[in-house]
Every structure is written in C-alpha cells, then in structure tokens.
C-alpha cells in the first residue's frame, strides 16, 4: 500500500519538458518582444485537461495526447 502511494506520487511529479529548440525559439521571441515593449511569453507547468499529465506549456492546454481531436484556429488550441 505504501509502495503504491510512493509510485503514484513519483508519476505525478513527472513533467513533460519542452524541447530545447522550442525554448530557444521562445527566448528569441521574448528578446524581440522586449524591444517592442511587450510582455514576455512565459513557460508554465500545466495539467493536461485531457489526460491529467503535467507538462511545460507556453499556451496549450493539452500535452499532445489527443492530437486527433485538437485543432488550431489562428494559433489557438481548440478542443
């Protein structure tokens, strides 16, 4: 019973990370946004509304687990 709780706790602490290329792209965009006096893009740890997994995101609400049913309109995720 204790083993199940610790295993479940370890699984919930896993966070799907963004690839380094995406982080670098966001950093470059933030530099341009700073020059234009705009607010920076922030990377947040979110919980997927579809499967409940934790993941890093700059705006999406799903981790990519349901790519078939997720669409995009004007760069925004539509579920």
Secondary structure, DSSP 8 states (H G I E B T S, - for coil): -HHHHHHHHHHHT-EE---HHHHHHHHHHHHHHHHTT------EEEE-TTT--EEEESS-SS-STTTTT-EEETTEEE-
